[in-house]
């Protein structure tokens, strides 16, 4: 009779150990999935911001006009420069689309980049794209008149990106913010 209790006890202890191992396995798999989604969001945001920084640093390059920024809104910007280094002025715009959701994320919108007439979309799901404009003294400037646009010397850009699909009900997110001072707008 004691052998039966030994077998039953061993089965119970063995089952508990197997359940603990399975729980650990599923926990590791969930963490790996969340980390993968987080990495995808960070890489997507990184590639978007690298291109944005490159474009902003060339703002006003080979442009003799005093107005290098042609549109300055809180979530859209257009500016001139010779971005392909061929001696011909180009125009670049960054702006957001409607907040209609990207894939499964209802909070996301698409960030557009338009070089002359060629439109390109960011490969991530942005949930915020915000711009602030500063003059030479670091004072925020607003308005769209040419006299105001010609005063812009620095631009603060903030972007928040989220994963296109949730994991366990949450969207992975990454935030980037930078003040860019293009040398060709001085």
ZADO-1210 file (C-alpha; in nm, 4 decimals, padded with zeros to 6 digits):
<atoms>
<atom x="00.0000" y="00.0000" z="00.0000" code="UNK" pos="1"/>
<atom x="00.2867" y="00.2363" z="00.0758" code="UNK" pos="2"/>
<atom x="00.4212" y="00.1659" z="-00.2739" code="UNK" pos="3"/>
<atom x="00.0976" y="00.3026" z="-00.4230" code="UNK" pos="4"/>
<atom x="00.1344" y="00.6197" z="-00.2179" code="UNK" pos="5"/>
<atom x="00.4966" y="00.6468" z="-00.3324" code="UNK" pos="6"/>
<atom x="00.3921" y="00.6148" z="-00.6975" code="UNK" pos="7"/>
<atom x="00.1059" y="00.8621" z="-00.6588" code="UNK" pos="8"/>
<atom x="00.3341" y="01.1082" z="-00.4764" code="UNK" pos="9"/>
<atom x="00.6019" y="01.0722" z="-00.7440" code="UNK" pos="10"/>
<atom x="00.3404" y="01.1305" z="-01.0176" code="UNK" pos="11"/>
<atom x="00.2141" y="01.4433" z="-00.8444" code="UNK" pos="12"/>
<atom x="00.5643" y="01.5822" z="-00.7915" code="UNK" pos="13"/>
<atom x="00.6625" y="01.4914" z="-01.1502" code="UNK" pos="14"/>
<atom x="00.3475" y="01.6613" z="-01.2862" code="UNK" pos="15"/>
<atom x="00.4209" y="01.9755" z="-01.0865" code="UNK" pos="16"/>
<atom x="00.7774" y="01.9856" z="-01.2224" code="UNK" pos="17"/>
<atom x="00.6519" y="01.9366" z="-01.5805" code="UNK" pos="18"/>
<atom x="00.3961" y="02.2162" z="-01.5349" code="UNK" pos="19"/>
<atom x="00.6665" y="02.4465" z="-01.3948" code="UNK" pos="20"/>
<atom x="00.8906" y="02.3740" z="-01.6946" code="UNK" pos="21"/>
<atom x="00.6017" y="02.4364" z="-01.9369" code="UNK" pos="22"/>
<atom x="00.5177" y="02.7641" z="-01.7598" code="UNK" pos="23"/>
<atom x="00.8792" y="02.8739" z="-01.7835" code="UNK" pos="24"/>
<atom x="00.8881" y="02.7778" z="-02.1528" code="UNK" pos="25"/>
<atom x="00.5744" y="02.9788" z="-02.2335" code="UNK" pos="26"/>
<atom x="00.7035" y="03.2734" z="-02.0316" code="UNK" pos="27"/>
<atom x="01.0320" y="03.2679" z="-02.2274" code="UNK" pos="28"/>
<atom x="00.8457" y="03.2420" z="-02.5582" code="UNK" pos="29"/>
<atom x="00.6214" y="03.5367" z="-02.4662" code="UNK" pos="30"/>
<atom x="00.9183" y="03.7488" z="-02.3661" code="UNK" pos="31"/>
<atom x="01.0957" y="03.6588" z="-02.6908" code="UNK" pos="32"/>
<atom x="00.7892" y="03.7553" z="-02.8967" code="UNK" pos="33"/>
<atom x="00.7530" y="04.0889" z="-02.7158" code="UNK" pos="34"/>
<atom x="01.1264" y="04.1575" z="-02.7557" code="UNK" pos="35"/>
<atom x="01.1075" y="04.0797" z="-03.1268" code="UNK" pos="36"/>
<atom x="00.8158" y="04.3199" z="-03.1766" code="UNK" pos="37"/>
<atom x="01.0001" y="04.5843" z="-02.9756" code="UNK" pos="38"/>
<atom x="01.3125" y="04.5382" z="-03.1890" code="UNK" pos="39"/>
<atom x="01.1099" y="04.5675" z="-03.5111" code="UNK" pos="40"/>
<atom x="00.9577" y="04.8968" z="-03.3911" code="UNK" pos="41"/>
<atom x="01.2988" y="05.0339" z="-03.2908" code="UNK" pos="42"/>
<atom x="01.4595" y="04.9346" z="-03.6234" code="UNK" pos="43"/>
<atom x="01.1710" y="05.0823" z="-03.8198" code="UNK" pos="44"/>
<atom x="01.1900" y="05.4094" z="-03.6257" code="UNK" pos="45"/>
<atom x="01.5672" y="05.4155" z="-03.6627" code="UNK" pos="46"/>
<atom x="01.5545" y="05.3827" z="-04.0423" code="UNK" pos="47"/>
<atom x="01.2867" y="05.6531" z="-04.0629" code="UNK" pos="48"/>
<atom x="01.4804" y="05.8943" z="-03.8440" code="UNK" pos="49"/>
<atom x="01.8104" y="05.8338" z="-04.0266" code="UNK" pos="50"/>
<atom x="01.6500" y="05.9420" z="-04.3529" code="UNK" pos="51"/>
<atom x="01.4737" y="06.2342" z="-04.1856" code="UNK" pos="52"/>
<atom x="01.7978" y="06.3565" z="-04.0246" code="UNK" pos="53"/>
<atom x="01.9837" y="06.3256" z="-04.3549" code="UNK" pos="54"/>
<atom x="01.7181" y="06.5305" z="-04.5348" code="UNK" pos="55"/>
<atom x="01.6989" y="06.7939" z="-04.2609" code="UNK" pos="56"/>
<atom x="02.0765" y="06.8371" z="-04.2549" code="UNK" pos="57"/>
<atom x="02.0676" y="06.9128" z="-04.6311" code="UNK" pos="58"/>
<atom x="01.7888" y="07.1681" z="-04.5865" code="UNK" pos="59"/>
<atom x="01.8793" y="07.4796" z="-04.7839" code="UNK" pos="60"/>
<atom x="02.1800" y="07.3176" z="-04.9545" code="UNK" pos="61"/>
<atom x="02.2586" y="07.5157" z="-05.2732" code="UNK" pos="62"/>
<atom x="01.9469" y="07.7330" z="-05.2303" code="UNK" pos="63"/>
<atom x="02.0136" y="08.1061" z="-05.2668" code="UNK" pos="64"/>
<atom x="01.6608" y="08.2138" z="-05.1661" code="UNK" pos="65"/>
<atom x="01.6294" y="08.3310" z="-04.8032" code="UNK" pos="66"/>
<atom x="01.3199" y="08.1128" z="-04.7534" code="UNK" pos="67"/>
<atom x="01.4420" y="07.7549" z="-04.7397" code="UNK" pos="68"/>
<atom x="01.1465" y="07.6209" z="-04.5401" code="UNK" pos="69"/>
<atom x="00.8302" y="07.6620" z="-04.7461" code="UNK" pos="70"/>
<atom x="00.5796" y="07.5077" z="-04.5028" code="UNK" pos="71"/>
<atom x="00.6068" y="07.4802" z="-04.1262" code="UNK" pos="72"/>
<atom x="00.3137" y="07.3210" z="-03.9442" code="UNK" pos="73"/>
<atom x="00.3093" y="07.1269" z="-03.6199" code="UNK" pos="74"/>
<atom x="00.2850" y="06.7971" z="-03.8082" code="UNK" pos="75"/>
<atom x="00.4091" y="06.8810" z="-04.1601" code="UNK" pos="76"/>
<atom x="00.7109" y="07.0494" z="-04.3135" code="UNK" pos="77"/>
<atom x="00.8286" y="07.1305" z="-04.6642" code="UNK" pos="78"/>
<atom x="01.1709" y="07.2639" z="-04.7502" code="UNK" pos="79"/>
<atom x="01.4104" y="07.3136" z="-05.0387" code="UNK" pos="80"/>
<atom x="01.7605" y="07.1858" z="-05.1049" code="UNK" pos="81"/>
<atom x="01.9714" y="07.0043" z="-05.3623" code="UNK" pos="82"/>
<atom x="01.9220" y="06.6581" z="-05.2161" code="UNK" pos="83"/>
<atom x="02.0554" y="06.4582" z="-05.5102" code="UNK" pos="84"/>
<atom x="02.3552" y="06.6948" z="-05.5586" code="UNK" pos="85"/>
<atom x="02.2840" y="06.7596" z="-05.9267" code="UNK" pos="86"/>
<atom x="02.2647" y="07.1409" z="-05.9112" code="UNK" pos="87"/>
<atom x="01.8842" y="07.1476" z="-05.9400" code="UNK" pos="88"/>
<atom x="01.6759" y="07.2597" z="-05.6389" code="UNK" pos="89"/>
<atom x="01.4507" y="06.9891" z="-05.4978" code="UNK" pos="90"/>
<atom x="01.1624" y="07.0047" z="-05.2546" code="UNK" pos="91"/>
<atom x="01.0977" y="06.7595" z="-04.9703" code="UNK" pos="92"/>
<atom x="00.7856" y="06.7321" z="-04.7578" code="UNK" pos="93"/>
<atom x="00.7184" y="06.5266" z="-04.4472" code="UNK" pos="94"/>
<atom x="00.3569" y="06.4932" z="-04.3381" code="UNK" pos="95"/>
<atom x="00.1170" y="06.2486" z="-04.1812" code="UNK" pos="96"/>
<atom x="-00.1802" y="06.0716" z="-04.3317" code="UNK" pos="97"/>
<atom x="-00.5163" y="06.0269" z="-04.1688" code="UNK" pos="98"/>
<atom x="-00.5273" y="05.8312" z="-03.8450" code="UNK" pos="99"/>
<atom x="-00.6938" y="05.5309" z="-03.9981" code="UNK" pos="100"/>
<atom x="-00.4765" y="05.2678" z="-03.8421" code="UNK" pos="101"/>
<atom x="-00.1878" y="05.0774" z="-03.9886" code="UNK" pos="102"/>
<atom x="-00.2580" y="04.7059" z="-04.0018" code="UNK" pos="103"/>
<atom x="-00.4056" y="04.6235" z="-03.6595" code="UNK" pos="104"/>
<atom x="-00.3046" y="04.9416" z="-03.4745" code="UNK" pos="105"/>
<atom x="-00.6007" y="05.1860" z="-03.4597" code="UNK" pos="106"/>
<atom x="-00.3812" y="05.4656" z="-03.3167" code="UNK" pos="107"/>
<atom x="-00.1314" y="05.4678" z="-03.6009" code="UNK" pos="108"/>
<atom x="-00.0963" y="05.6696" z="-03.9177" code="UNK" pos="109"/>
<atom x="00.1506" y="05.6687" z="-04.2028" code="UNK" pos="110"/>
<atom x="00.4337" y="05.9205" z="-04.2163" code="UNK" pos="111"/>
<atom x="00.4866" y="06.0352" z="-04.5752" code="UNK" pos="112"/>
<atom x="00.8002" y="06.1706" z="-04.7382" code="UNK" pos="113"/>
<atom x="00.7644" y="06.3402" z="-05.0746" code="UNK" pos="114"/>
<atom x="01.0757" y="06.4254" z="-05.2776" code="UNK" pos="115"/>
<atom x="00.9621" y="06.6491" z="-05.5633" code="UNK" pos="116"/>
<atom x="00.6698" y="06.4393" z="-05.6948" code="UNK" pos="117"/>
<atom x="00.7863" y="06.1007" z="-05.5702" code="UNK" pos="118"/>
<atom x="00.6029" y="05.9911" z="-05.2552" code="UNK" pos="119"/>
<atom x="00.7444" y="05.7412" z="-05.0084" code="UNK" pos="120"/>
<atom x="00.5928" y="05.6038" z="-04.6879" code="UNK" pos="121"/>
<atom x="00.7667" y="05.5160" z="-04.3653" code="UNK" pos="122"/>
<atom x="00.7844" y="05.1465" z="-04.2905" code="UNK" pos="123"/>
<atom x="00.6498" y="05.1811" z="-03.9385" code="UNK" pos="124"/>
<atom x="00.3310" y="05.2757" z="-03.7619" code="UNK" pos="125"/>
<atom x="00.3736" y="05.6264" z="-03.6213" code="UNK" pos="126"/>
<atom x="00.1371" y="05.7415" z="-03.3490" code="UNK" pos="127"/>
<atom x="00.2875" y="06.0896" z="-03.3130" code="UNK" pos="128"/>
<atom x="00.4821" y="06.3221" z="-03.5426" code="UNK" pos="129"/>
<atom x="00.5369" y="06.6700" z="-03.4016" code="UNK" pos="130"/>
<atom x="00.7550" y="06.9614" z="-03.5127" code="UNK" pos="131"/>
<atom x="00.8660" y="07.2812" z="-03.3366" code="UNK" pos="132"/>
<atom x="01.0545" y="07.5626" z="-03.5098" code="UNK" pos="133"/>
<atom x="01.3131" y="07.7940" z="-03.3537" code="UNK" pos="134"/>
<atom x="01.4802" y="08.1167" z="-03.4612" code="UNK" pos="135"/>
<atom x="01.8486" y="08.2061" z="-03.4080" code="UNK" pos="136"/>
<atom x="01.7853" y="08.2969" z="-03.0414" code="UNK" pos="137"/>
<atom x="01.6106" y="07.9666" z="-02.9687" code="UNK" pos="138"/>
<atom x="01.2635" y="08.1216" z="-02.9505" code="UNK" pos="139"/>
<atom x="00.9744" y="07.9203" z="-03.0929" code="UNK" pos="140"/>
<atom x="00.8413" y="08.0709" z="-03.4155" code="UNK" pos="141"/>
<atom x="00.4952" y="08.0067" z="-03.5572" code="UNK" pos="142"/>
<atom x="00.3131" y="08.1127" z="-03.8677" code="UNK" pos="143"/>
<atom x="00.3436" y="08.0484" z="-04.2366" code="UNK" pos="144"/>
<atom x="00.4397" y="08.3848" z="-04.3819" code="UNK" pos="145"/>
<atom x="00.7697" y="08.4066" z="-04.5724" code="UNK" pos="146"/>
<atom x="00.9103" y="08.6501" z="-04.3133" code="UNK" pos="147"/>
<atom x="00.8489" y="08.3924" z="-04.0378" code="UNK" pos="148"/>
<atom x="00.9711" y="08.0971" z="-04.2461" code="UNK" pos="149"/>
<atom x="01.2976" y="08.2753" z="-04.3248" code="UNK" pos="150"/>
<atom x="01.3708" y="08.3043" z="-03.9486" code="UNK" pos="151"/>
<atom x="01.3727" y="07.9265" z="-03.8893" code="UNK" pos="152"/>
<atom x="01.7186" y="07.8096" z="-03.7799" code="UNK" pos="153"/>
<atom x="01.6425" y="07.4879" z="-03.5900" code="UNK" pos="154"/>
<atom x="01.3697" y="07.2258" z="-03.5879" code="UNK" pos="155"/>
<atom x="01.2762" y="06.9956" z="-03.3038" code="UNK" pos="156"/>
<atom x="01.1272" y="06.6678" z="-03.4259" code="UNK" pos="157"/>
<atom x="00.9472" y="06.4121" z="-03.2092" code="UNK" pos="158"/>
<atom x="00.8195" y="06.0783" z="-03.3366" code="UNK" pos="159"/>
<atom x="00.6511" y="05.7987" z="-03.1469" code="UNK" pos="160"/>
<atom x="00.6141" y="05.4650" z="-03.3248" code="UNK" pos="161"/>
<atom x="00.4207" y="05.1579" z="-03.2229" code="UNK" pos="162"/>
<atom x="00.4061" y="04.8031" z="-03.3480" code="UNK" pos="163"/>
<atom x="00.1561" y="04.7293" z="-03.6212" code="UNK" pos="164"/>
<atom x="00.0055" y="04.4460" z="-03.4186" code="UNK" pos="165"/>
<atom x="-00.0405" y="04.4036" z="-03.0439" code="UNK" pos="166"/>
<atom x="00.1168" y="04.1387" z="-02.8306" code="UNK" pos="167"/>
<atom x="-00.0910" y="04.0343" z="-02.5341" code="UNK" pos="168"/>
<atom x="-00.3101" y="04.3423" z="-02.5838" code="UNK" pos="169"/>
<atom x="-00.0221" y="04.5935" z="-02.5816" code="UNK" pos="170"/>
<atom x="00.1568" y="04.7683" z="-02.8659" code="UNK" pos="171"/>
<atom x="00.5339" y="04.7924" z="-02.8417" code="UNK" pos="172"/>
<atom x="00.6515" y="05.1508" z="-02.8792" code="UNK" pos="173"/>
<atom x="00.9643" y="05.3586" z="-02.9350" code="UNK" pos="174"/>
<atom x="01.0121" y="05.7345" z="-02.9039" code="UNK" pos="175"/>
<atom x="01.2662" y="05.9598" z="-03.0776" code="UNK" pos="176"/>
<atom x="01.3228" y="06.3315" z="-03.0318" code="UNK" pos="177"/>
<atom x="01.5946" y="06.5571" z="-03.1644" code="UNK" pos="178"/>
<atom x="01.6705" y="06.9227" z="-03.2321" code="UNK" pos="179"/>
<atom x="01.8270" y="06.9577" z="-03.5767" code="UNK" pos="180"/>
<atom x="02.0166" y="07.2724" z="-03.6762" code="UNK" pos="181"/>
<atom x="02.0743" y="07.2599" z="-04.0520" code="UNK" pos="182"/>
<atom x="02.3884" y="07.4533" z="-04.1408" code="UNK" pos="183"/>
<atom x="02.2486" y="07.5813" z="-04.4715" code="UNK" pos="184"/>
<atom x="01.9579" y="07.7819" z="-04.3227" code="UNK" pos="185"/>
<atom x="02.1759" y="08.0394" z="-04.1462" code="UNK" pos="186"/>
</atoms>
